Amino acid sequence: MTSPPTTTDAGTARSASGATRALLRNEARLLRREPATVIWAVVLPLVAATVLANVPATRSPNADLGGWSFSQVYLPTLIILTASLLSVQALPALLAKYREDGILKRLRTTPASPTNLLVALFVLMGGVSAAVALLMTLIPVVSGVPFRGNGLAFGLVVVLTLVSFTALGLLFAAVSPNSRFATGIGTVAFFVLAFFAGLWIPRSLFPATLATVADWTPSGAASRAMLDSMQGDWPAVQSVFVLVLYAAVCAVVATRMFRWE
């Protein structure tokens, strides 16, 4: 039988929770002061979703896109774009800079441990990405194009996608020796993920071999799973497996390799 938590344990938990909330508020303020990140990761995807949902030509089914409209095809891509910019590109560079500046080292001597910072950043990046994804999903509905797919499956896939991408960003932060390396690897990863998500070539136009390769990448699996959900189906088992695999492996490796100093 386990013993009940002591007063000290409860106080420590409250202290850690308070430190995480304080860090979350601070990081949110810092994010608002980064206009480039906010514009590229939040404003532009929302503007693109609004345009696609309101231009008649992009709302109509297109035979060349497998019966999808441009607005439908690019909804998963825009959601993945936001997750990539925040979690894969911005997060590693931010943590690497904190390490270079000694911020992580100093956190060891305060109630706000580096772990609290990771939790705060995880919640912040995931929360912003989830809010943008929700808005991009609702924009077509407000514009008169109702969502007729499997809403529950779509929501679960979006959450799993955000977790997977954030874990990938933490992995890049763990292996980056400095902020320049983190920025470089994040930028390269962003373009690779955007390609397999269908940013330049819609997934429905991928050749068979390219589609097979894309299905084993986190962005390709996420895009396929969202499109399956938008058709009213549950996502393919392979897509869910790929996202879970990336989330679990990246999180474990990042935890083992992450350096605070």
Secondary structure, DSSP 8 states (H G I E B T S, - for coil): ------HHHHHHHHHHHHHHHHHHHHHHHHHHT-HHHHIIIIIHHHHHHHHHHH-HHHHS--GGGTT--HHHHHHHHHHHHHHIIIIIIIHHHHHHHHHHTTHHHHHTTSSS-HHHHHHHHHHHHHHHHHHHHHHHHHHHHHTT----S-HHHHHHHHHHHHHHHHHHHHHHHHH-SSHHHHHHHHHHHHHHHHHHHTSSS-GGGS-HHHHHHHTTSHHHHHHHHHHHHHTTS---HHHHHHHHHHHHHHHHHHHHH----
